[in-house]
Amino acid sequence: MTIELDSVELNFNNRRILYGVYLKAETGSIVGLLGRNGSGKSCLLQILFGSLQAKYKFIKLNGKPLLKPLYAEGNSVYLPQHNLAPSQLKIRTLFKLLRLDWNAFVDYFENFAHYNNSKLDALSGGERRVVETFVVLKQQSAIILLDEPFSNIAPLYVEKMK
């Protein structure tokens, strides 16, 4: 599967954030977006996913114009830069909703075993990011968009996720 995002334009309060941006990616490849803080990387991911409306954009999926948001295609998942799930949601409920095995998670991250019955807001920011990144990566999806997936995560956990 190939996805192309072309001629992206985005303005906020008459300030140009993105102009003429082109991005192409294929399943099985990893594409990284590099740039300074505030340069529009997160906005570009949101535009691609369909959660932010650009002034102009042209998206093709497998060479055909995509006329609805990418998320509506059902073949993509997105981890935003901010929290993914509601703070009051129990971790076990999150795993159940996403049809994921809590024990498989604990096999990777033994230190989390005692959090099974906890709410997400009981975790530190880094621990919560571990859980949310893991559940997004475990989704069966052709396209996975990750915005700052390893921010605030301990290096040991980053290596396990890689």
JOVEN-V801322 format. One record per residue. N is the residue number from 1. PHI is phi as a letter, one per 30 degrees, with the letter a starting at -180 (none if undefined). PSI is psi in degrees with one decimal (NA if undefined). D_CENTER is the distance of its C-alpha to the mean C-alpha in Angstrom with 2 decimals. Layout:
n = [N N]
phi = [PHI PHI]
psi = [PSI PSI]
d_center = [D_CENTER D_CENTER]
//
This chain:
n = [1 2 3 4 5 6 7 8 9 10 11 12 13 14 15 16 17 18 19 20 21 22 23 24 25 26 27 28 29 30 31 32 33 34 35 36 37 38 39 40 41 42 43 44 45 46 47 48 49 50 51 52 53 54 55 56 57 58 59 60 61 62 63 64 65 66 67 68 69 70 71 72 73 74 75 76 77 78 79 80 81 82 83 84 85 86 87 88 89 90 91 92 93 94 95 96 97 98 99 100 101 102 103 104 105 106 107 108 109 110 111 112 113 114 115 116 117 118 119 120 121 122 123 124 125 126 127 128 129 130 131 132 133 134 135 136 137 138 139 140 141 142 143 144 145 146 147 148 149 150 151 152 153 154 155 156 157 158 159 160 161 162]
phi = [none b b b b b h d b b b b h i c d c b a i d b b b b b e j c c c c c c l d e i d j d d d d d d d d d j c b c d d a a b c b c h i c e c c b e e e d d i b b b b c d d c e d c d d d d d d d d e d d e c h c c e d d d d d d b e d c e d c e c c d e d d d d e d d d d d d d d e d d d d d d a d b b c b c h d c d i c e e d d d d d d d]
psi = [136.7 136.0 135.0 135.3 123.0 148.7 41.3 130.5 131.9 130.0 145.3 121.0 50.4 15.9 122.7 120.8 -49.5 141.7 119.8 29.7 138.3 136.7 135.3 135.4 151.5 148.5 144.7 -7.8 158.3 125.1 128.2 142.1 123.2 141.8 165.4 163.6 135.9 9.8 -6.2 10.5 -48.7 -40.7 -40.7 -42.9 -40.9 -39.1 -45.6 -44.7 -32.0 8.2 -1.9 131.5 124.9 161.5 -40.7 144.3 154.3 118.5 133.0 137.9 117.4 40.7 -3.3 139.0 136.8 112.5 -9.9 167.8 147.7 -40.5 -27.8 -16.9 -22.5 16.0 20.1 151.7 156.5 128.4 107.5 168.3 -32.4 -178.8 141.2 -47.8 156.4 141.1 -32.0 -2.2 134.0 144.4 -42.4 -33.0 -40.8 -46.7 -37.3 -44.6 -37.3 6.6 47.3 152.6 114.1 -39.7 -33.8 -38.3 -46.3 -27.1 -36.5 -41.3 80.0 -32.4 -11.8 -2.5 -37.9 -2.8 -0.3 -39.4 9.2 160.0 158.3 -32.2 -4.0 -14.1 154.9 167.8 -41.7 -40.0 -41.9 -39.1 -35.4 -49.3 -49.1 -38.4 -43.2 -48.1 -32.2 -44.7 -26.7 -3.6 143.2 99.6 143.8 -29.3 124.6 119.7 122.1 122.3 109.4 52.9 -26.3 10.9 133.1 11.3 135.3 140.1 -34.9 -41.9 -35.5 -44.6 -38.8 -38.7 -38.6 NA]
d_center = [18.20 17.93 15.92 17.48 16.81 20.15 22.14 19.46 21.23 20.01 22.41 22.46 26.05 27.59 25.62 24.05 20.46 19.73 22.58 23.03 19.67 19.31 16.56 17.10 15.25 16.47 15.29 16.28 15.57 13.21 13.01 12.55 12.93 15.66 17.44 18.99 17.63 17.74 17.88 15.20 12.20 9.80 12.09 11.96 8.27 9.14 12.35 11.16 9.13 12.22 11.63 13.77 17.12 18.48 22.23 22.13 19.88 20.66 18.21 19.62 18.44 20.96 23.28 23.50 22.50 19.63 21.27 18.80 15.12 12.86 11.50 15.28 15.76 14.27 12.96 9.24 6.21 3.02 2.06 4.77 7.49 9.71 10.29 8.57 11.96 15.46 17.42 20.38 18.73 20.28 18.26 20.38 19.66 15.87 16.69 19.32 17.33 14.80 17.91 17.12 19.96 20.23 22.88 20.75 18.36 21.53 22.90 20.26 20.36 23.92 23.86 21.69 24.34 26.00 22.94 22.97 24.76 23.12 20.94 17.63 19.54 21.92 19.50 19.33 16.28 15.69 16.43 14.07 11.18 12.61 12.69 9.24 7.79 10.68 10.33 6.97 8.68 11.82 11.08 13.46 11.69 12.83 9.70 6.34 4.16 3.35 5.25 8.19 7.29 11.08 12.39 15.25 15.18 18.66 19.34 20.72 17.52 15.57 18.28 18.10 14.42 15.22]
//
